[in-house]
Amino acid sequence: MAITRTIYTQGTLIIDSGATTNWAVLSGVQNVSYSLNTPRENVSQFSAKGLVDKVQVAPTEGTITCSFIIPDSTTALGDHITAAELNGLMQNAQLTDNPLPNMIITAGGLGKISGAVLSSINVNAAVGDLPTMELTFEGVPLTNPVDTDAEAGGSKKSPIPVATTFNVVTPTFVSGFAGDVKVDLTAGDSSDDSIQTFTFGWDMPVERIQRLGESVNATQPFGNPPGTATMSLEGTNIPNIANLSGIAVGPYTFAIGGRVDIISREHSMAVGDVSASFTVNYEGTADAVVCS
């Protein structure tokens, strides 16, 4: 019995922009998932047991989610998605009409989607862990999950190498900023502050527009602004940084424009804990975020 398998060394996560192949490549990737969801409606009728039919009523949704270790700014730009490229994907999610860029996301050995729209970014940095970023793309599936080499259609082959010199970012290089005044989160703005974790989230809902008279899978995905942008700080002591407006980690600086406000705070303490913990959560809108 011949059994084949696909492992992480056989694939590369690549972003193509229309006819521009290898528009961006992700290095330091730790995990990738490719999922399909087909909405169907159950049809039953009088005098019959079971289903008469199970009809597809909306387009099949393809989603690719990947997570990578964030490199520092010395990693070669051609080997990893840049801040400008990431910002371009964020802006594409806010376009209103054609010609829309046909972004194709290929997860080698798993599948690919076209007309892809970036729907979420999640950055996580914590003491003792390597900072990571998770990206989620939604679009139109071009392939089913692959089970054999033939079905992979060559997607297992890496057309370009990932970064050969990949210097990761340590928590030392994670910081936040308020307006033009940078706040060093490794020490806070006083000797008493100690930030342990910092998370940033960017979420843009995706809607799929169809037309009567066309195939159920003929659809154009669009981002649906304004979306939400969130930040959360947790530590043994956190100052009341009322005007914190972003996060800087490695080569990426996420600045939230417009109004950003604290939406919640939590202070907790328990017997046996080394210290009380303090959490502050901020919220703004995704359409006002710029990555540079």
C-alpha positions, 0 to 999 in steps of 0.5 A: 500500500502506497501512502504519501503525505504533505509536510511543512517543508514542502510548501510556501505561503505566497501572495500573487497580485494578478499577473504579478507572481510572487508579489509577497512571500511569508517567511517564518511561517509556523502554521497554515489552515485552508478551509471551505464553507458551502452554505446549503438549505435543507429541502423537505416536503409533505409525505416524504421522509428525509431530505428531498434536496440540499441546495447551495444558496450562497457561494462557497467561502474559502479562507486561509489563515497563517501565523508567522514569527515576526522578523526584525528589520534586518531581514531581507525585504525580498524574502518577507512581506514588507510593511508597505505590502501589508498596508496595501492589503489593508487598503485593498479591503476598503476599495469600492469598485473595479478594477479590484486587484486579484490577490491570489493566496497559495498555501503550498500543498493545501490549496489557494483562493483568488479575489482574496481580501485580508480580513484580520490581523492579530499581533501577539507579543509576550515576555518569554515568547517570540512575537507572532502575527496571524493573517486571515484571508477570505476569497474564492476557492481555486482548489479543494484540499489536496490528497495526492501529488496530482491534485496539488498541481505543483503547489508544493514546489517553492518557486522562490526561497524564504528568507535565508537570514531570518532574524526574529524579534524578541520582546525587547523590541516591542513598543507602543506610541502615543501620538508622536511620543513613543512609550517604551513598553519594555520599561513603561513610562516610569520605573514602576511599570511592567508590561507583560503582554501586548496584543493588537487586532485588526478586523475587517468584515468581508461581504460577498456580492452576487447578481441574479442570473449568474452561478451561485459561486460567481461572487466578488468579495469586498471588505466592509468598513469601518471594522474594528482595531483593538489593543490590549496591554497586561502587566504588573502595573500599567500607566493610564496611557489614555492616548495610546494609538498603536504598536511597533513590533519589528519592521511593522508599525501599526498606527490607529488614526481617528479616535482611540479610547479605553473601553475597559480596564481590569485589575485583579489580585489573588493569594499566591500570585507574584503580583497584582495584574492590570489589563487595559483594552483600547478600541478604534476602527480598522479603516483608520489603521496604517501600517508603515 
